Amino acid sequence: MTTISPTRVSMYDFLYHDTQPMLSLLADAAQLSLPQARLGMDASLQAIVSALLAYQQRYQGQSVSKKLFSRSAVKELRQYNSMNFATINATLYHRHDAADAIFNDSARVIKASDRIAAKIDATTQQAQILLTALCVIVLRELAILAEYSQLDNDEINKWFALQPQFLSATRFAAIETNTLAAQNVQDNIEPHLLSMEQLPSAPPAFDTYWYELTAFKPENHDPVQDMQLATGNYLKAIGRSPDNLQQGRHNDMLVFVEMQAIALPHQRWLLQLAKISDIYLSRNRLRVNSEPANPPKPPLVSLGLIGGNNDNTPATISEKPIEYETSTPLWKNPVILIILVVIGILGALATLKYQSQKSDGAILATEEVIEQDLLEERQQQDVAIVKVDDDEPVIADTAKTE
């Protein structure tokens, strides 16, 4: 069994890690120091995520997909595959349009910028550049995740409904407790025995002021379990629970690990989103670099890994496109083939009948013409000249007799 962290479907956690490599570019664009830019990015991401949740709460997933993820600014930014001066210039060009769309009110953008500026000891203009530039990047990154995961409007709604638990005070209190425990462990062992991957890595605690600014109202959403993909009795029945591990490649089925204050349904689309998010983050695609000659391929997620029961489940290879289950081609569908054969036979019979009727009509027409000619010939009179003697010729008419 392969486990994955629930934070891989957290927008706040994903964006926090995803945007770290572009810190220097954003700091330069807003004329901030690196520490100022880092603190400003954290606050900006909180404001943007809250504004996105409020937007979805008002307009639902279809509007998020069509009016935010499909904006012309997002499409243009998706043409770039690395962060550099060309990318950041395109970002700055579209920043006001993206920010106004997300916050639904330019006045909110200014209020958010004022709050961020006060936190990082900067001007409102500097904070606004940072905030609005991140709006474009956030829309681009979330749009990529939604497309690669093939989320429909209903799944987008469910994805957004799961976000408040990742921003709750309970969640960050649990993180603080785990951090202290990890620190105690580190103090009691050799420093080199504890790698950085073992230490908790989470964004700063969420400031609920952003809910007030964006008018988002958190609601309690109990996750609905898909019983065919849940990890309870179903996994025990097929030998994939932690209490009944078996040897074999089929044990690499992907499941969410338990996380305090977080509850996620073990559903196929959500597991696929989590795995794509994990692969995407591992590529560090927003690092400062020149534009690659060939764009990177979308991540591959084996469907057997997230829901199948196949011993031959292939390993996940991040540098290949996503492989989705393809539908049966039309020419291999027996129902379609039968329909085509029947249509062909009926068409052939109709053609033969038409040709036959056409031939019979031609024969009848020919016979009528012949009979008409014979009739006219019978009605004609023959003229004969009979010579009786040399002095008087006699003309005799003889009619044709049948």
Secondary structure, 3 states (H helix, E strand, C coil): CEEECHHHHCHHHHHHHHCHHHHHHHHHHHCCCHHHHHHHHHHHHHHHHHHHHHHHHHHHHHHHHHHHCCCHHHHHHCCCCCECHHHHHHHHHHHHHHHHHHHCCHHHHHHHHHHHHHHHCCCHHHHHHHHHHHHHHHHHHHHHHHHHCCCCHHHHHHHHHCHHHHCCHHHHHHHHHHHHHHHHHHHHCCHHHCCHHHCCCCCCCCCCHHHHHHCCCCCCCCCCCCCCCCCCHHHHHCCCCHHHCCCCHHHHCEEECCECCECCCCCHHHHHHHHHHHHHHHCCCCCECCCCCCCCCCCCCCHHHHHCCCCCCCCCCCCCCCCCCCCCCHHHCHHHHHHHHHHHHHHHHHHHHHHHHHHHHHHHHHHHHHHHHHHHHHHCEEEEEEECCCCCEEEEEEECCC
